[in-house]
Amino acid sequence: MNLTISGHHLEVTQALRNYVLAKLERITRHFDQIEDIRVRLVIENETEKDRRQRAECLIHVKGSDLFAESSHEDLYAALDQLADKLDRLVGRYKSKVQEHHHRTPKRLAVA
């Protein structure tokens, strides 16, 4: 699995990198078929302070890409929200992939 963490208008410190790794560990524990994860941390120059810091993540799994983003005034809170969204997204994808087995209808026994 490849992991890329980049920052836009932001320097990615080791503490921030460790926090992202800790949040993504939960997702990789649930689903082991992840090939590539790209995390982008952005601080926008908007006048709105509520949604100024944004975290985006693109997860490449076999045959599909999963994308989620979250905005908040605190980057760590944005990462928490992003991890929750990714957890739900990966869970839905995992159940979708595993639901390809069809149940056979129950047959009545004739006595």
C-alpha positions in Angstrom: 0.0 0.0 0.0 1.3 3.4 -1.0 0.5 6.4 1.2 1.0 10.0 0.0 0.4 12.9 2.3 0.7 16.4 0.8 -0.1 19.9 1.9 -1.3 22.9 0.0 -0.4 26.2 1.6 0.7 24.1 4.6 3.8 22.3 5.7 3.1 18.7 6.8 4.9 18.3 10.1 5.8 14.9 11.6 3.1 15.3 14.3 0.4 15.9 11.6 1.7 13.0 9.5 1.5 10.7 12.6 -2.0 11.9 13.3 -3.1 11.0 9.7 -1.4 7.6 9.9 -3.2 6.9 13.2 -6.6 7.8 11.6 -6.0 5.8 8.5 -4.9 2.7 10.5 -8.5 2.1 11.4 -9.5 2.0 7.7 -6.7 -0.3 6.7 -7.6 -2.6 9.5 -11.1 -3.0 8.2 -10.2 -3.5 4.6 -6.9 -4.9 3.4 -7.3 -4.6 -0.4 -6.3 -0.9 -0.5 -3.6 -0.2 -3.1 -3.0 3.5 -2.8 -4.1 6.3 -0.4 -3.5 10.0 -1.2 -4.3 12.5 1.5 -4.2 16.3 0.7 -4.4 18.9 3.5 -5.4 22.3 2.3 -5.6 25.7 4.0 -7.7 28.0 1.9 -7.4 31.8 1.7 -11.1 32.4 2.1 -12.6 34.9 4.4 -14.9 32.2 5.9 -13.0 30.9 9.0 -15.5 28.1 9.6 -14.6 26.0 6.5 -11.1 27.2 5.9 -9.1 24.1 6.5 -9.9 21.1 4.4 -8.8 17.4 4.3 -9.3 15.3 1.2 -8.5 11.6 0.6 -8.5 9.5 -2.5 -8.3 5.7 -1.9 -7.6 3.5 -4.8 -8.9 -0.1 -4.4 -8.9 -2.8 -7.0 -11.2 -1.5 -9.8 -12.5 1.6 -8.1 -11.6 4.9 -6.5 -13.2 6.2 -3.3 -13.1 9.9 -2.5 -14.0 11.9 0.6 -13.4 15.4 1.9 -14.1 17.3 5.0 -13.8 21.0 6.0 -13.6 22.6 9.4 -12.0 25.5 11.2 -9.5 23.1 12.9 -7.5 20.8 10.7 -7.4 18.0 13.3 -11.2 18.1 13.5 -11.4 18.0 9.7 -9.2 14.9 9.8 -11.5 13.3 12.4 -14.5 13.9 10.2 -12.7 12.6 7.2 -11.7 9.4 8.9 -15.4 8.8 9.9 -16.5 9.4 6.3 -13.9 7.1 4.9 -14.7 4.4 7.4 -18.4 4.5 6.3 -17.4 4.6 2.6 -15.0 1.7 2.8 -17.6 -0.3 4.8 -20.2 0.3 2.1 -17.7 -0.7 -0.6 -16.6 -3.8 1.2 -20.2 -4.9 1.7 -21.0 -4.2 -1.9 -18.1 -6.3 -3.1 -19.0 -9.2 -0.8 -22.7 -9.2 -1.7 -22.2 -10.8 -5.1 -23.2 -14.2 -3.8 -26.8 -15.0 -4.5 -28.9 -17.1 -2.1 -30.6 -20.1 -3.5 -34.3 -20.2 -2.7 -35.3 -22.6 0.0 -37.0 -25.7 -1.4 -39.9 -27.3 0.3 -39.4 -30.9 1.3 -42.1 -33.2 0.0 -42.9 -36.0 2.3 
